[in-house]
């Protein structure tokens, strides 16, 4: 009987999602659209930052240096100036983020073994771009200086260009240190909050319009009722999971080294936990607009800032780390990133997986417990009718006494 009720409610909820264009777009295209927006707006890599060059040397060495800077992906030479003063106007109009000054004797090694350095003027109003440009110009200038020393001094150049201690670096899992590879797996969890928001809004809307009472009045058990409402959103959520996986691989070349089966299990646990939390919100809030605002605050704000997507969660105070364990996105991010980039198995991620499973069961059980399957009927007060009858009798006797 419970299975029959569950399937009936699931079918009814599926029809509602398919027939409502807004809800259908929210649970299907919505996560993909938001992922596209986030991946382009949150990428902190600086590309083609406009830079002006003041070449006071005008020799072969300076031209080689300018050519190397112009072929860089980080900076782009947009202006060639004669004096440093001309750069001030470009800075004022926000047309450049840096100006590179190449000295007159650039490329010439002095008697003391030194060479005149390249100077840079940086616009600090955008610290991220400024730091990236500084690092890129320093790297290119250092590499060019080493080449000049080697060409001029031969083997003796090692005394000038090589430090006494060298470090051999090997970067695992993300050799290019691409920021997109780092935060894309975590952003998937944020996007999967949209089905939970849609579920909370749908239940709150039915309660607000009085349609929920029609289901409550039936003999359907409340567990079958809530599970039936949740099931279609789990299905659409899994569709979003696979769409985001394919989009990450084809559109952004994000690697996926883990097991699809393991990721599917984790995604199902995460969706059930999120949807259970959405049901819990809808149980206590019977206004669609308020439910939407609360759901957005729950499923977007804390996961964005404190789930470990962009900022290391280990650097946060211990009380914040413990509180964030109550949000399913925290455990999902801790599992998703190693699955994507390292191919780590769930046996090494059992702690976060266990927390996610407990949250899935816990939030669903809390929603079932808090949901009251009863109809409140506003009946007239019988005592009010008695009081009104007594008042009418007294008034009648008063009228008759006055008439006598």
C-alpha positions in Angstrom: 0.0 0.0 0.0 2.8 2.4 0.9 4.6 1.7 -2.4 1.4 2.3 -4.3 0.9 5.6 -2.6 4.5 6.5 -3.1 4.3 5.8 -6.9 1.0 7.7 -7.2 2.5 10.9 -5.5 5.7 10.6 -7.5 3.7 10.4 -10.8 1.5 13.4 -9.7 4.6 15.4 -8.8 6.3 14.5 -12.1 3.3 15.7 -14.0 3.4 19.0 -12.0 7.1 19.5 -12.9 6.6 18.8 -16.6 3.5 21.0 -16.9 5.1 23.9 -15.1 7.7 25.5 -17.4 9.3 27.5 -14.6 9.9 24.5 -12.4 11.1 22.4 -15.3 13.7 25.0 -16.3 14.8 25.4 -12.7 15.6 21.7 -12.2 17.0 21.0 -15.7 18.5 24.0 -17.5 19.0 26.1 -14.3 22.1 24.3 -13.0 23.8 24.2 -16.4 23.1 27.9 -17.0 24.4 28.9 -13.5 27.5 26.7 -14.0 28.3 28.5 -17.2 27.9 31.9 -15.4 30.0 30.9 -12.4 32.8 29.4 -14.3 33.4 32.5 -16.4 32.8 35.0 -13.6 34.7 33.3 -10.8 37.8 32.3 -12.8 40.6 34.3 -11.1 43.1 33.7 -13.9 44.2 37.0 -15.5 44.3 37.0 -19.3 45.4 39.7 -21.7 45.9 42.4 -19.1 46.7 45.7 -21.0 50.3 46.9 -20.5 52.1 49.9 -21.9 55.9 49.8 -22.7 58.3 52.6 -22.5 61.4 51.4 -24.5 64.3 53.8 -23.7 66.9 51.4 -25.0 65.5 50.7 -28.5 68.0 47.9 -29.1 67.9 44.3 -30.0 67.7 43.2 -26.3 64.8 45.5 -25.5 62.9 44.4 -28.7 63.4 40.7 -27.7 62.0 41.4 -24.2 59.0 43.3 -25.6 58.3 40.4 -28.0 58.4 37.9 -25.2 56.0 40.0 -23.1 53.6 40.4 -26.1 53.4 36.6 -26.6 52.4 36.0 -23.0 48.8 34.9 -22.2 48.7 37.0 -19.1 49.7 40.4 -20.5 49.1 42.2 -23.8 51.2 45.1 -25.0 48.6 47.7 -26.0 50.6 50.9 -26.0 54.2 51.9 -26.8 55.1 55.2 -25.1 58.1 57.5 -25.2 58.2 58.8 -21.6 56.8 57.5 -18.3 54.7 60.6 -17.9 52.5 59.5 -20.8 51.4 56.5 -18.8 49.6 58.6 -16.2 46.8 59.5 -18.6 46.3 55.9 -19.5 46.1 55.0 -15.9 43.6 57.7 -15.2 41.3 56.3 -18.0 41.8 52.7 -16.8 43.2 51.7 -20.2 46.2 49.9 -18.7 47.0 48.0 -15.5 50.8 48.4 -15.8 53.6 50.2 -17.5 57.0 48.7 -18.2 60.1 50.9 -18.4 63.1 49.5 -20.2 66.3 51.5 -19.3 68.6 52.9 -21.9 71.4 50.5 -21.2 69.3 47.4 -21.1 71.1 44.3 -22.2 74.5 45.7 -21.2 76.4 43.9 -18.4 78.3 46.4 -16.2 81.8 46.0 -14.9 80.5 44.9 -11.5 78.6 42.0 -13.2 75.1 43.7 -12.8 72.6 44.8 -15.4 70.1 47.6 -15.2 66.7 46.2 -14.1 63.4 46.7 -15.8 61.1 49.0 -13.9 57.3 48.6 -13.6 54.4 50.9 -12.6 51.4 48.9 -11.5 47.8 50.0 -10.9 46.9 48.6 -7.5 43.1 49.2 -7.7 42.7 45.6 -8.9 45.0 43.6 -6.6 44.4 40.3 -8.4 45.3 41.6 -11.8 48.2 43.6 -10.4 49.8 40.6 -8.7 49.4 38.5 -11.8 51.0 41.1 -14.0 53.8 41.7 -11.5 54.6 37.9 -11.4 54.5 37.6 -15.2 56.7 40.6 -15.9 59.2 39.5 -13.2 59.3 35.9 -14.7 59.8 37.1 -18.2 62.5 39.7 -17.3 64.4 37.2 -15.1 64.4 34.6 -17.9 65.5 37.2 -20.4 68.3 38.4 -18.1 69.5 34.8 -17.7 69.7 34.5 -21.5 71.7 37.7 -21.8 74.2 36.5 -19.2 74.6 33.1 -20.8 75.2 34.7 -24.3 77.7 37.2 -22.9 79.6 35.2 -20.4 79.2 31.6 -21.4 79.9 29.1 -18.6 80.8 31.9 -16.2 77.2 33.0 -16.3 76.3 30.3 -13.8 77.8 32.5 -11.1 75.2 35.1 -11.8 72.0 33.4 -12.9 71.9 30.2 -10.8 71.1 30.4 -7.1 73.1 28.2 -4.7 70.1 26.0 -3.9 67.6 24.8 -6.5 64.2 23.2 -5.9 62.8 20.6 -8.3 59.0 21.0 -8.4 56.5 18.4 -9.4 52.8 19.3 -9.4 50.4 16.4 -9.0 46.8 16.1 -10.3 46.6 19.6 -11.6 50.0 20.3 -13.3 48.9 23.6 -14.8 47.5 24.8 -11.5 44.3 25.7 -13.3 41.8 27.3 -10.9 38.8 26.1 -12.9 39.9 22.5 -12.2 40.0 23.3 -8.5 36.6 24.8 -8.0 34.5 23.1 -10.7 33.8 19.9 -8.7 32.7 22.0 -5.7 30.5 24.2 -7.9 28.5 21.1 -9.0 27.3 20.9 -5.4 26.0 24.4 -5.4 24.2 23.9 -8.7 22.5 20.8 -7.3 20.8 23.1 -4.7 18.4 24.2 -7.3 16.2 21.1 -7.2 15.9 21.5 -3.4 14.9 25.1 -3.8 12.3 24.0 -6.4 10.9 21.3 -4.1 10.7 23.7 -1.1 8.8 26.2 -3.3 6.4 23.6 -4.7 5.4 22.3 -1.3 5.1 25.8 0.2 3.0 26.8 -2.8 0.6 23.9 -2.4 0.2 24.7 1.4 -0.3 28.4 0.6 -3.0 27.7 -2.0 -4.7 25.0 0.1 -3.9 22.1 -2.3 -1.8 20.3 0.3 -4.8 19.7 2.5 -6.4 17.6 -0.3 -3.5 15.2 -0.1 -3.4 15.3 3.7 -7.1 14.3 3.8 -6.3 11.1 1.9 -5.2 7.9 3.7 -1.7 8.3 2.3 1.0 8.0 5.0 3.1 11.1 5.5 6.3 9.2 4.8 5.0 8.0 1.4 3.7 11.5 0.7 7.0 13.2 1.3 9.1 10.5 -0.4 6.8 10.6 -3.4 7.2 14.4 -3.7 11.0 14.0 -3.4 11.5 11.2 -6.0 11.1 13.2 -9.2 13.5 15.9 -8.0 16.1 13.2 -7.3 15.7 12.0 -10.9 16.0 15.5 -12.4 18.9 16.2 -10.0 20.8 13.1 -11.3 20.1 14.3 -14.9 21.8 17.6 -13.9 24.8 15.6 -12.4 25.5 13.9 -15.7 24.9 17.0 -17.7 27.4 18.9 -15.6 30.0 16.1 -15.8 29.7 16.1 -19.6 29.9 19.9 -19.8 32.9 20.0 -17.6 34.8 17.5 -19.7 33.8 18.8 -23.2 33.5 22.6 -22.6 36.2 23.2 -19.9 38.4 20.1 -20.2 38.0 19.3 -16.5 39.4 15.8 -15.9 37.4 13.1 -14.1 39.6 10.4 -12.8 37.3 8.7 -10.4 34.6 6.0 -10.6 31.3 7.0 -12.2 29.5 4.5 -9.9 31.0 6.0 -6.8 30.2 9.5 -7.9 26.6 8.5 -8.7 26.2 7.1 -5.2 27.6 10.2 -3.6 25.4 12.4 -5.8 22.3 10.5 -4.8 23.1 10.8 -1.1 23.8 14.5 -1.6 20.5 15.1 -3.4 18.5 13.2 -0.8 20.1 15.3 2.0 19.5 18.5 0.1 15.9 17.7 -0.7 15.3 16.5 2.9 16.5 19.9 4.1 14.3 21.6 1.5 11.3 19.6 2.7 12.1 20.6 6.3 12.1 24.2 5.3 8.7 23.8 3.5 7.2 22.1 6.5 7.7 25.1 8.7 7.3 27.8 6.1 3.9 27.9 4.3 4.6 30.9 2.1 6.2 30.4 -1.3 8.1 33.6 -1.4 9.5 33.2 2.1 10.4 29.6 1.4 12.3 30.6 -1.7 14.3 33.3 0.2 15.1 30.9 3.1 16.1 28.1 0.6 18.4 30.5 -1.3 20.1 31.5 1.9 20.5 27.9 3.0 21.6 26.3 -0.3 23.8 29.1 -1.7 25.3 31.5 0.8 27.0 29.1 3.3 28.1 26.6 0.6 29.6 29.4 -1.5 31.8 30.9 1.3 32.3 28.2 3.8 32.1 24.7 2.2 35.7 24.7 1.0 35.0 25.6 -2.7 37.1 28.7 -2.7 38.5 29.1 0.8 40.3 26.3 2.8 37.9 25.1 5.4 40.9 24.1 7.6 41.7 27.7 8.0 38.3 28.5 9.6 37.7 28.4 13.4 36.8 25.0 14.7 33.3 26.1 15.6 32.6 27.2 12.0 34.0 23.8 10.7 31.6 21.9 13.0 28.6 24.0 12.0 29.4 23.6 8.3 29.2 19.8 8.7 25.4 20.3 9.0 25.3 21.5 5.4 25.5 18.7 2.8 27.6 20.7 0.5 30.6 20.6 2.8 30.8 16.8 2.7 30.1 16.8 -1.0 32.9 19.2 -1.8 35.3 17.1 0.3 34.4 14.0 -1.7 33.9 15.5 -5.2 37.3 17.2 -5.6 39.4 14.0 -4.9 37.0 12.0 -7.1 37.4 14.4 -10.0 41.1 15.1 -9.9 42.8 12.2 -8.0 40.5 9.3 -8.7 40.3 8.6 -5.0 38.1 5.7 -3.9 35.3 6.0 -1.4 37.2 3.8 1.0 39.6 6.7 1.5 36.7 9.2 1.8 34.5 7.1 4.2 34.3 9.8 6.8 32.7 12.5 4.6 30.6 9.8 2.9 29.3 8.7 6.3 28.4 12.2 7.3 26.6 12.7 4.0 24.6 9.5 4.5 23.7 10.6 8.1 22.5 14.0 6.8 20.4 12.3 4.1 18.7 10.1 6.6 18.5 12.7 9.4 17.0 15.5 7.4 14.4 13.2 5.8 13.4 11.8 9.1 13.2 15.3 10.7 10.9 16.4 7.8 8.7 13.3 8.3 8.5 13.9 12.1 7.8 17.6 11.7 5.1 17.1 9.1 1.7 17.1 10.6 -0.8 15.1 8.6 -4.1 16.7 9.7 -6.5 19.2 8.4 -7.5 22.2 10.5 -11.1 23.0 9.9 -12.4 26.4 11.0 -15.7 25.4 12.7 -18.0 28.0 14.3 -17.8 28.4 18.0 -21.0 26.8 19.7 -20.5 28.8 22.8 -20.6 32.0 20.8 -24.1 30.9 19.5 -25.3 30.3 23.2 -24.0 33.6 24.3 -25.7 35.3 21.4 -29.0 33.5 22.2 -28.9 34.6 25.8 -28.1 38.2 24.8 -31.1 38.2 22.4 -33.4 36.8 25.2 -32.4 39.5 27.6 -32.9 42.1 25.0 -36.3 40.8 24.2 -37.4 40.8 27.9 -36.1 44.4 28.2 -38.2 45.5 25.2 -41.3 43.8 26.6 -40.8 45.4 30.0 -40.5 48.8 28.5 -43.6 48.2 26.4 -45.6 47.4 29.6 
